[in-house]
């Protein structure tokens, strides 16, 4: 009888990846500080901090 349950999804990013992305976003936020989009990237930085 075939298994009808969906396979468990696997993580795409590791905990270390979140740290690297957070570091990259922080550097980018500093570079575009005068750009209105910097607030969105700053929010992303903080969300990444909660994940990793």
Backbone torsions as a table, in degrees:
resi	resn	phi	psi	omega
1	UNK	NA	123.9	-179.1
2	UNK	-70.3	148.9	178.2
3	UNK	-75.6	121.2	-178.3
4	UNK	-97.8	-1.8	178.7
5	UNK	-77.3	141.5	177.6
6	UNK	-66.4	148.1	178.0
7	UNK	-68.8	148.3	177.6
8	UNK	-69.5	132.6	-179.8
9	UNK	-72.0	147.4	-179.9
10	UNK	-103.3	148.3	179.8
11	UNK	-63.6	139.9	178.7
12	UNK	-88.2	-39.0	-177.6
13	UNK	-116.0	146.6	174.8
14	UNK	-90.3	169.3	177.1
15	UNK	-59.9	-38.6	179.0
16	UNK	-64.4	-36.2	178.3
17	UNK	-60.1	-40.5	-179.7
18	UNK	-63.4	-38.4	177.0
19	UNK	-63.5	-41.8	178.7
20	UNK	-65.9	-42.7	178.7
21	UNK	-64.9	-39.2	179.2
22	UNK	-62.7	-41.4	178.4
23	UNK	-63.9	-42.7	179.8
24	UNK	-65.9	-42.0	179.7
25	UNK	-65.9	-40.3	179.3
26	UNK	-60.8	-42.5	178.5
27	UNK	-63.6	-42.0	-179.9
28	UNK	-66.0	-39.8	178.9
29	UNK	-60.4	-40.7	178.0
30	UNK	-64.0	-37.9	-177.6
31	UNK	-71.9	-28.6	-177.5
32	UNK	-112.8	29.6	-173.9
33	UNK	-52.6	-32.7	-177.8
34	UNK	-87.5	-4.6	-179.4
35	UNK	-84.9	136.6	178.9
36	UNK	-58.6	-25.7	179.3
37	UNK	-70.6	-12.9	-177.0
38	UNK	-60.3	-29.7	178.2
39	UNK	-64.4	-39.0	178.9
40	UNK	-66.6	-41.2	178.3
41	UNK	-69.4	-32.7	176.0
42	UNK	-64.4	-41.2	176.7
43	UNK	-63.7	-40.0	177.1
44	UNK	-61.2	-43.0	177.9
45	UNK	-55.2	-45.2	-178.7
46	UNK	-70.5	-36.3	176.2
47	UNK	-65.1	-39.5	178.0
48	UNK	-64.4	-33.6	178.5
49	UNK	-64.7	-31.3	178.8
50	UNK	-76.2	-23.2	-177.4
51	UNK	-86.4	-35.9	-171.9
52	UNK	-121.8	NA	NA
